[in-house]
Structure formats: C-alpha cells, structure tokens
Amino acid sequence: MVETNERKRVLILTVTAGNAHNSCARAMKRVLDAVSDAEVLIADLFAPAAPLSAWITDRGYNLAVGRLLPIYNLFYRRYERLPPEKRYVNGTQTICLSAVRSLLQTMLEFRPDVVYCTQYNCAVAACDLKLAYGLPCRIVTTCLDYTIGPFWESAVGVDTFVIPHESFIGDALKKGFRREQLLPVGLPVDIRTGGLSRETIDVRQDPDTVLTVLIMYGGGNWRGVYPIFRMTVRALAKKKAHLVVICGRDRRSHGRIAKKSYPGLEIETVGFTDDLPSYLARADVIINKCGGASTAEMLNAAKPLVIYEKLPEQEKHNLLFLKRNGAAVSFRSQKDLTFHLGRLLELPALRKKMSENALPLRRNPIAEVAQRILSAPKADWEPVLLQKPDVRQAKRTTKRALKAAHRAGKDR
C-alpha cells in the first residue's frame, strides 16, 4: 500500500465510445484499489450532462464508421493535416465545451489530486478547465491507439501523456508536447491479459486437435458481427474448429448465429462480457478489427491475429504497427480470409512465429501508470475555492480562456 498522510483522490474521466475506454477506466480503478487506499471516482465526461456529445462519441461514431466509413476517413485525414496551432479552436474544443460545466462541478465537489483520462476529449476538457481556472490537480492521460491522432494537440496541458511506444515520441513532439510529459510505456489495459513468456507459448501441434478461432465483436463497427461470422464459416469449410464469437451488445447477430449449426464446427456465442482475458487465453487464432485497446489486449495474449481491413483511419495505423512487426495478417475478402485461416490452422510453426513476434510488443504499464498517479502531490484547492467559481458560467469563462490562449499563440 502506498503510504500518504491523506488519502489521494483520483478522478478517472472516461467516455462511452464502444467499451474500450470504460474498460480501461475500470481496470485502472481495480489496480488503484488494490495498491492503495485512494478514493477513486469514475465519471463519464458527457453522460448525462451533454447527451448530444455523448451520442456523437458513441452511437454517432459507430454510425459513421459502420455506414459512412469513406466519409469518416476523409475527415480524419483532413484533421490530421490541421496545424497544431489550431489546438484551441478546433472541432474537439466545440464538443468538449459542452461538458465543462458539469466537469467543473464534479471537480469542485470531489477536489481530485489527479485526473486520469482514458480518451482525448477527457484530457482536452480537463486541460481547458485548468487553463481557465488554474485548477491544482495533476492530469494524466493515455493514448489508446498506436498513433497520435488528430486533436491530441489540444491536450498539451497534461502533466503526463502515456504513449504506446518510443517510436511515437517524434509525433507527440510535433503536436506540441514536451519530452518530459511523455511516458512511452504502452497502453494501460486490463492487467489480466498479460503473463505469457517465450517459454510458455503453447502452440498445439497435434493435427487431430480441434483449434479455437475467436471472433471479437470490435465495438459494433462491422454493422454487426454476423457478416464476419459468415465469412469465417465459409473459410473453415471442411475443417474442424471450435469457433467462439463475442457478439458484445449485438443481440441480433447473437440470435442469428445461435439458431444455426454447421458441420464440423462447434460454435459458442457470447454476449457482452467483462471476462475477455479468459477467451483470449483459450484462442489459437483471433479475428478482429483493430481498436487500440483490443489490439493491446490481443498483443498481451500473444496470439496470431487476423484483422479485417475495412477500418476507420486510426485503426489502419494500429494495423500497420502490427503488420510491420509481424504480429498480424489482414484480409479484405473471403479469399484472403480463407487463405490466412487455412495457413494458420495447418501450420503450427507459423502460429508460433506470430506469437513470438508479439512478445516484444507486449506492454501493459497499468501498474506503472497507477504508481505515477499515486506519487503526485496533494492538490491545494483552497485558492480555487476562495475564487468561488460560478459553475453556470463555466462554458463562457472557458471559451474566453481558449480565445486568449489562441491569440497569445498567434502573437508568438
């Protein structure tokens, strides 16, 4: 247990955009609860205070990447080209301003020593309030993709920015971060997905062994998991396999899959689950999208990965990172999937090689980040409270601070 004179107060800010950010928030709380007596509060940045922003970041995002993917990717690439100097006047600031009133109220009531953010909107909103009101708390945030995407430049006011790998330091510096802010240690995800070493990789080589293929739902951005399930069934024709399909909240696909049986295939359907590590541990091959948190969890499990290439732009970067390091193959068509699954199921040496390639990429720094959070000094909230901030004016006050910061940046 970390010894302190007073209990640390840690506010964990998250957003509902699929389950990854919430899952990482809960995982950090479990670690903090296990190693300290800190008082930890998890809060959703947008829900229920900013319902439109909550819809945009969750349902709206799923709609965009599920049905309007080319348009989404076009806008993503456009925002990638925005100069960092636009950090105070870009699109994410408009969304974050909708949440600053509720967030300031939470801050003043809870008075955290540290704010830990699992998504860039959370970090931006916290930095904006710190800029506007001089909040005394430390801000720690983590990037949950294998790229430093658009709008992270708006969070340069954080104290610690956890990034996935040393190779991303240069990108973060271009965004305006200072080297001392950067902690290039990996993605802090559920610690239960770690544990393999080179000596403990178990690749089953008996040709009569029924191997397990795991399909992960990937937050719903496939317009339902059923199409990928059908492609996988066709790819496994005339083969024996145990097929596990994690459907998440996609009840329609869950029902359609459960109604049918397929010769040679033992099919297990799973709804929403918090026990992902056990399914990853059982798998011999994993088929998935390439969300950042799930990528980290799959790497920690060190299993061969087969990734669908129809991806939102940030996940294309994640896939590129995996393929560059020999930890994944990808498919665009039925033919591609049949080829890759056939080779992986028939060649134990290939499965072992891909698992070994994943080992150097396995980084789960959640305990290290937790210690960074707990080592922060106690925050002195008295000067802020003496100012008696008017929560009702939080949006207006923050907008003025952002405009002033933008003008000052342009003056320089």
VODREN-412477 format. One line per field, with one value per residue (C-alpha): residue number from 1; residue in three letters; x, y negated, z negated. Coordinates in nm, 3 decimals, m for minus. Layout:
palum <- NUM:...
zati <- Ala:...
xx <- X:...
yy <- Y:...
zz <- Z:...
END
This chain:
palum <- 1:2:3:4:5:6:7:8:9:10:11:12:13:14:15:16:17:18:19:20:21:22:23:24:25:26:27:28:29:30:31:32:33:34:35:36:37:38:39:40:41:42:43:44:45:46:47:48:49:50:51:52:53:54:55:56:57:58:59:60:61:62:63:64:65:66:67:68:69:70:71:72:73:74:75:76:77:78:79:80:81:82:83:84:85:86:87:88:89:90:91:92:93:94:95:96:97:98:99:100:101:102:103:104:105:106:107:108:109:110:111:112:113:114:115:116:117:118:119:120:121:122:123:124:125:126:127:128:129:130:131:132:133:134:135:136:137:138:139:140:141:142:143:144:145:146:147:148:149:150:151:152:153:154:155:156:157:158:159:160:161:162:163:164:165:166:167:168:169:170:171:172:173:174:175:176:177:178:179:180:181:182:183:184:185:186:187:188:189:190:191:192:193:194:195:196:197:198:199:200:201:202:203:204:205:206:207:208:209:210:211:212:213:214:215:216:217:218:219:220:221:222:223:224:225:226:227:228:229:230:231:232:233:234:235:236:237:238:239:240:241:242:243:244:245:246:247:248:249:250:251:252:253:254:255:256:257:258:259:260:261:262:263:264:265:266:267:268:269:270:271:272:273:274:275:276:277:278:279:280:281:282:283:284:285:286:287:288:289:290:291:292:293:294:295:296:297:298:299:300:301:302:303:304:305:306:307:308:309:310:311:312:313:314:315:316:317:318:319:320:321:322:323:324:325:326:327:328:329:330:331:332:333:334:335:336:337:338:339:340:341:342:343:344:345:346:347:348:349:350:351:352:353:354:355:356:357:358:359:360:361:362:363:364:365:366:367:368:369:370:371:372:373:374:375:376:377:378:379:380:381:382:383:384:385:386:387:388:389:390:391:392:393:394:395:396:397:398:399:400:401:402:403:404:405:406:407:408:409:410:411:412
zati <- Met:Val:Glu:Thr:Asn:Glu:Arg:Lys:Arg:Val:Leu:Ile:Leu:Thr:Val:Thr:Ala:Gly:Asn:Ala:His:Asn:Ser:Cys:Ala:Arg:Ala:Met:Lys:Arg:Val:Leu:Asp:Ala:Val:Ser:Asp:Ala:Glu:Val:Leu:Ile:Ala:Asp:Leu:Phe:Ala:Pro:Ala:Ala:Pro:Leu:Ser:Ala:Trp:Ile:Thr:Asp:Arg:Gly:Tyr:Asn:Leu:Ala:Val:Gly:Arg:Leu:Leu:Pro:Ile:Tyr:Asn:Leu:Phe:Tyr:Arg:Arg:Tyr:Glu:Arg:Leu:Pro:Pro:Glu:Lys:Arg:Tyr:Val:Asn:Gly:Thr:Gln:Thr:Ile:Cys:Leu:Ser:Ala:Val:Arg:Ser:Leu:Leu:Gln:Thr:Met:Leu:Glu:Phe:Arg:Pro:Asp:Val:Val:Tyr:Cys:Thr:Gln:Tyr:Asn:Cys:Ala:Val:Ala:Ala:Cys:Asp:Leu:Lys:Leu:Ala:Tyr:Gly:Leu:Pro:Cys:Arg:Ile:Val:Thr:Thr:Cys:Leu:Asp:Tyr:Thr:Ile:Gly:Pro:Phe:Trp:Glu:Ser:Ala:Val:Gly:Val:Asp:Thr:Phe:Val:Ile:Pro:His:Glu:Ser:Phe:Ile:Gly:Asp:Ala:Leu:Lys:Lys:Gly:Phe:Arg:Arg:Glu:Gln:Leu:Leu:Pro:Val:Gly:Leu:Pro:Val:Asp:Ile:Arg:Thr:Gly:Gly:Leu:Ser:Arg:Glu:Thr:Ile:Asp:Val:Arg:Gln:Asp:Pro:Asp:Thr:Val:Leu:Thr:Val:Leu:Ile:Met:Tyr:Gly:Gly:Gly:Asn:Trp:Arg:Gly:Val:Tyr:Pro:Ile:Phe:Arg:Met:Thr:Val:Arg:Ala:Leu:Ala:Lys:Lys:Lys:Ala:His:Leu:Val:Val:Ile:Cys:Gly:Arg:Asp:Arg:Arg:Ser:His:Gly:Arg:Ile:Ala:Lys:Lys:Ser:Tyr:Pro:Gly:Leu:Glu:Ile:Glu:Thr:Val:Gly:Phe:Thr:Asp:Asp:Leu:Pro:Ser:Tyr:Leu:Ala:Arg:Ala:Asp:Val:Ile:Ile:Asn:Lys:Cys:Gly:Gly:Ala:Ser:Thr:Ala:Glu:Met:Leu:Asn:Ala:Ala:Lys:Pro:Leu:Val:Ile:Tyr:Glu:Lys:Leu:Pro:Glu:Gln:Glu:Lys:His:Asn:Leu:Leu:Phe:Leu:Lys:Arg:Asn:Gly:Ala:Ala:Val:Ser:Phe:Arg:Ser:Gln:Lys:Asp:Leu:Thr:Phe:His:Leu:Gly:Arg:Leu:Leu:Glu:Leu:Pro:Ala:Leu:Arg:Lys:Lys:Met:Ser:Glu:Asn:Ala:Leu:Pro:Leu:Arg:Arg:Asn:Pro:Ile:Ala:Glu:Val:Ala:Gln:Arg:Ile:Leu:Ser:Ala:Pro:Lys:Ala:Asp:Trp:Glu:Pro:Val:Leu:Leu:Gln:Lys:Pro:Asp:Val:Arg:Gln:Ala:Lys:Arg:Thr:Thr:Lys:Arg:Ala:Leu:Lys:Ala:Ala:His:Arg:Ala:Gly:Lys:Asp:Arg
xx <- 0.000:0.125:0.181:0.041:m0.062:m0.402:m0.599:m0.532:m0.833:m0.829:m1.093:m1.099:m1.260:m1.388:m1.632:m1.863:m1.731:m1.769:m1.644:m1.266:m1.234:m1.474:m1.297:m0.961:m1.113:m1.245:m0.913:m0.724:m0.967:m0.911:m0.536:m0.560:m0.795:m0.557:m0.240:m0.368:m0.649:m0.707:m1.059:m1.136:m1.430:m1.510:m1.710:m1.832:m1.737:m2.051:m2.326:m2.570:m2.469:m2.408:m2.636:m2.568:m2.191:m2.243:m2.441:m2.176:m1.888:m2.068:m2.367:m2.270:m1.917:m2.048:m2.288:m2.010:m1.763:m2.030:m2.218:m2.017:m1.662:m1.511:m1.650:m1.530:m1.180:m1.177:m1.249:m0.995:m0.721:m0.824:m0.797:m0.458:m0.334:m0.453:m0.162:m0.109:m0.153:m0.527:m0.534:m0.764:m1.009:m1.058:m1.358:m1.293:m1.298:m1.658:m1.757:m1.561:m1.710:m2.047:m1.913:m1.707:m1.992:m2.067:m1.699:m1.618:m1.899:m1.755:m1.406:m1.515:m1.712:m1.460:m1.140:m0.913:m0.538:m0.509:m0.737:m0.673:m0.820:m0.881:m0.973:m0.855:m1.184:m1.147:m0.791:m0.885:m1.177:m0.963:m0.682:m0.932:m1.062:m0.708:m0.630:m0.944:m0.942:m0.587:m0.700:m0.431:m0.477:m0.234:m0.365:m0.251:m0.384:m0.324:m0.341:m0.537:m0.422:m0.091:m0.086:m0.102:m0.418:m0.593:m0.687:m0.428:m0.253:m0.539:m0.426:m0.072:m0.159:m0.144:0.129:0.181:0.094:0.121:0.201:0.226:0.589:0.915:0.860:0.573:0.779:0.854:0.486:0.395:0.665:0.525:0.188:0.345:0.415:0.744:0.964:0.926:0.550:0.582:0.576:0.632:0.545:0.241:m0.136:m0.269:m0.537:m0.678:m0.377:m0.527:m0.440:m0.067:0.151:0.294:0.665:0.857:0.890:0.519:0.380:0.165:0.115:m0.079:0.071:m0.137:m0.314:m0.622:m0.652:m0.959:m0.828:m1.018:m1.086:m1.208:m1.405:m1.422:m1.703:m1.495:m1.747:m2.011:m1.833:m1.882:m2.255:m2.297:m2.061:m2.274:m2.110:m1.764:m1.901:m2.039:m1.706:m1.529:m1.768:m1.702:m1.326:m1.347:m1.548:m1.448:m1.235:m1.289:m1.271:m1.416:m1.549:m1.611:m1.799:m1.810:m2.113:m2.099:m2.427:m2.516:m2.818:m2.938:m2.617:m2.613:m2.961:m2.889:m2.570:m2.725:m3.011:m2.794:m2.544:m2.257:m2.092:m1.750:m1.780:m1.851:m1.990:m2.003:m2.174:m2.102:m2.281:m2.128:m1.853:m1.601:m1.408:m1.229:m0.890:m1.016:m1.142:m0.814:m0.622:m0.827:m0.790:m0.543:m0.623:m0.807:m1.014:m1.091:m1.092:m0.801:m0.918:m0.627:m0.727:m0.830:m0.503:m0.308:m0.511:m0.455:m0.083:m0.068:m0.229:0.037:m0.191:m0.186:m0.411:m0.621:m0.753:m1.032:m0.901:m1.225:m1.122:m1.155:m0.839:m0.689:m0.728:m0.541:m0.245:m0.285:m0.290:0.018:0.202:0.105:0.194:0.523:0.619:0.494:0.216:m0.083:m0.210:m0.510:m0.793:m1.027:m1.218:m1.343:m1.048:m0.797:m0.958:m0.973:m0.604:m0.485:m0.702:m0.601:m0.231:m0.262:m0.463:m0.242:0.100:0.182:0.522:0.352:0.127:0.429:0.627:0.348:0.307:0.678:0.666:0.401:0.611:0.839:0.527:0.358:0.347:0.091:0.206:m0.112:0.069:0.343:0.088:m0.101:0.216:0.271:m0.081:m0.032:0.305:0.150:0.140:m0.179:m0.361:m0.430:m0.784:m0.819:m0.715:m0.962:m1.245:m1.177:m1.245:m1.595:m1.612:m1.955:m2.027:m2.311:m2.058:m1.804:m1.856:m1.829:m1.523:m1.350:m1.423:m1.263:m0.955:m0.925:m0.955:m0.691:m0.457:m0.512:m0.435:m0.124:m0.006:m0.061:0.125:0.428
yy <- 0.000:m0.349:m0.547:m0.901:m1.142:m1.184:m0.969:m1.053:m1.147:m1.026:m1.124:m0.886:m1.050:m0.830:m0.837:m0.574:m0.511:m0.136:0.034:m0.016:m0.346:m0.239:0.094:m0.080:m0.312:m0.019:0.163:m0.137:m0.165:0.204:0.150:m0.169:0.002:0.297:0.100:m0.200:m0.338:m0.618:m0.749:m0.683:m0.819:m0.719:m0.975:m0.982:m1.316:m1.355:m1.141:m1.256:m1.625:m1.653:m1.399:m1.520:m1.492:m1.151:m1.038:m1.171:m0.993:m0.659:m0.596:m0.867:m0.728:m0.374:m0.503:m0.693:m0.406:m0.144:m0.316:m0.623:m0.493:m0.662:m0.999:m0.943:m0.856:m1.160:m1.391:m1.210:m1.264:m1.627:m1.680:m1.506:m1.791:m2.067:m2.265:m2.215:m2.591:m2.532:m2.344:m2.596:m2.647:m2.305:m2.072:m1.881:m2.204:m2.262:m1.917:m1.946:m2.284:m2.113:m1.922:m2.180:m2.299:m1.950:m1.864:m2.179:m2.097:m1.747:m1.888:m2.139:m1.877:m1.592:m1.805:m1.543:m1.536:m1.364:m1.336:m1.026:m1.041:m0.741:m0.940:m1.261:m1.450:m1.392:m1.521:m1.825:m1.920:m1.883:m2.091:m2.359:m2.394:m2.402:m2.681:m2.876:m2.834:m2.735:m2.401:m2.248:m1.882:m1.684:m1.545:m1.206:m1.074:m0.778:m0.728:m0.412:m0.380:m0.303:m0.651:m1.008:m1.106:m1.438:m1.661:m1.529:m1.864:m2.019:m1.827:m1.966:m2.095:m1.747:m1.658:m1.304:m1.163:m0.784:m0.678:m0.325:m0.306:m0.500:m0.526:m0.773:m1.029:m1.230:m1.250:m1.370:m1.638:m1.766:m1.801:m2.038:m1.807:m1.837:m1.532:m1.540:m1.495:m1.173:m0.827:m0.578:m0.258:m0.107:m0.102:m0.056:0.209:0.495:0.642:0.992:1.023:1.042:1.325:1.515:1.553:1.706:2.026:2.055:2.011:2.317:2.392:2.713:2.923:3.243:3.248:3.403:3.122:2.902:2.546:2.245:1.944:1.637:1.360:1.042:0.800:0.483:0.236:0.283:0.115:0.410:0.333:0.642:0.934:1.170:1.089:1.169:1.484:1.597:1.530:1.729:2.023:2.036:2.011:2.309:2.529:2.896:2.818:2.896:2.599:2.451:2.108:1.857:1.542:1.250:1.051:0.777:0.585:0.704:0.912:0.953:1.127:1.331:1.463:1.536:1.727:1.929:2.052:2.249:2.534:2.602:2.941:2.977:2.655:2.626:2.272:2.079:1.739:1.487:1.160:0.866:0.989:0.846:1.174:1.113:1.235:1.592:1.602:1.461:1.725:2.009:1.890:2.028:1.758:1.427:1.246:0.885:0.523:0.317:0.085:m0.033:0.118:0.451:0.451:0.415:0.691:0.922:0.847:0.922:1.258:1.319:1.499:1.482:1.201:1.185:0.831:0.711:0.425:0.226:m0.005:m0.361:m0.557:m0.539:m0.159:m0.143:m0.289:m0.022:0.250:0.106:0.122:0.489:0.592:0.403:0.613:0.945:0.992:0.984:1.059:0.887:0.963:0.770:1.057:1.409:1.537:1.357:1.486:1.844:1.829:1.688:1.910:2.218:2.148:2.061:2.369:2.603:2.459:2.463:2.307:2.001:1.960:1.987:1.735:1.478:1.532:1.479:1.164:1.027:1.076:0.768:0.556:0.679:0.384:0.340:0.048:0.010:0.071:m0.176:m0.440:m0.378:m0.447:m0.766:m0.874:m0.790:m0.966:m1.301:m1.558:m1.653:m1.931:m2.257:m2.351:m2.637:m2.920:m2.799:m2.766:m3.117:m3.248:m3.096:m2.993:m3.034:m2.690:m2.834:m3.050:m2.771:m2.744:m3.118:m3.151:m2.858:m2.995:m3.326:m3.145:m2.942:m3.252:m3.431:m3.132:m3.114:m3.485:m3.451:m3.159:m3.356:m3.654:m3.435
zz <- 0.000:0.084:m0.235:m0.240:m0.511:m0.347:m0.110:0.251:0.456:0.815:1.068:1.367:1.669:1.948:2.238:2.377:2.729:2.750:2.434:2.452:2.267:1.993:1.961:1.919:1.660:1.458:1.491:1.352:1.061:0.978:0.969:0.761:0.517:0.487:0.415:0.218:0.009:0.257:0.307:0.674:0.870:1.230:1.427:1.786:1.940:2.149:1.999:1.874:1.880:2.256:2.426:2.781:2.732:2.570:2.876:3.117:2.944:2.918:3.145:3.390:3.425:3.477:3.741:3.918:3.934:3.998:4.280:4.381:4.346:4.655:4.542:4.184:4.307:4.537:4.245:4.026:4.284:4.316:3.940:3.942:4.160:3.924:3.777:3.402:3.359:3.402:3.070:2.901:3.188:3.347:3.364:3.044:2.842:2.951:2.824:2.502:2.417:2.383:2.083:1.891:1.669:1.538:1.514:1.316:1.074:1.028:0.978:0.715:0.524:0.543:0.545:0.703:0.665:1.002:1.302:1.512:1.865:2.088:2.402:2.566:2.513:2.140:2.142:2.351:2.124:1.811:1.965:2.069:1.715:1.578:1.824:1.733:1.354:1.259:1.117:0.892:0.983:1.199:1.528:1.656:1.985:2.210:2.583:2.662:3.024:3.189:3.340:3.209:3.391:3.452:3.158:2.914:2.969:2.768:2.459:2.432:2.084:1.930:1.685:1.817:2.159:2.176:2.533:2.674:2.788:2.817:3.191:3.130:2.936:3.250:3.344:2.995:3.005:3.335:3.165:2.913:2.618:2.430:2.386:2.007:2.043:2.241:2.087:2.377:2.193:2.372:2.338:1.981:2.030:1.824:1.646:1.660:2.031:1.963:1.838:2.133:2.189:2.477:2.277:2.204:2.556:2.610:2.979:3.026:3.300:3.299:3.640:3.475:3.221:3.265:3.264:3.133:3.356:3.169:3.339:3.134:3.200:3.209:3.065:3.332:3.619:3.858:3.889:3.676:3.634:3.844:4.184:4.045:3.884:4.223:4.392:4.122:4.154:4.529:4.468:4.229:4.468:4.439:4.132:3.767:3.534:3.219:3.317:3.036:3.135:2.893:3.005:2.743:2.743:3.094:2.992:3.348:3.459:3.139:3.217:3.583:3.504:3.224:3.445:3.687:3.675:3.914:3.986:3.828:3.626:3.257:3.218:2.893:2.890:2.616:2.546:2.362:2.129:1.884:1.895:2.224:2.091:2.049:2.408:2.538:2.343:2.497:2.856:3.110:3.369:3.323:3.587:3.505:3.604:3.474:3.199:2.986:2.651:2.801:3.001:2.678:2.513:2.811:2.810:2.439:2.510:2.781:3.027:3.412:3.531:3.848:3.899:4.125:4.341:4.363:4.080:3.957:4.022:3.672:3.674:4.005:3.816:3.548:3.815:3.983:3.649:3.606:3.960:3.954:3.652:3.790:3.534:3.772:4.119:4.277:4.515:4.743:4.899:4.847:5.050:4.827:4.507:4.636:4.730:4.397:4.176:4.375:4.329:3.962:3.873:4.074:3.982:3.609:3.684:3.835:3.532:3.304:3.508:3.495:3.122:3.071:3.283:3.049:2.737:2.779:2.830:2.511:2.276:2.004:1.790:1.588:1.256:1.352:1.451:1.126:0.930:1.130:1.033:0.666:0.648:0.742:0.462:0.284:0.464:0.279:0.380:0.131:0.370:0.634:0.383:0.250:0.601:0.579:0.946:1.098:1.245:1.453:1.639:1.690:2.065:2.121:1.895:2.065:2.413:2.315:2.183:2.505:2.722:2.517:2.541:2.919:2.959:2.745:2.956:3.276:3.129:3.066
END
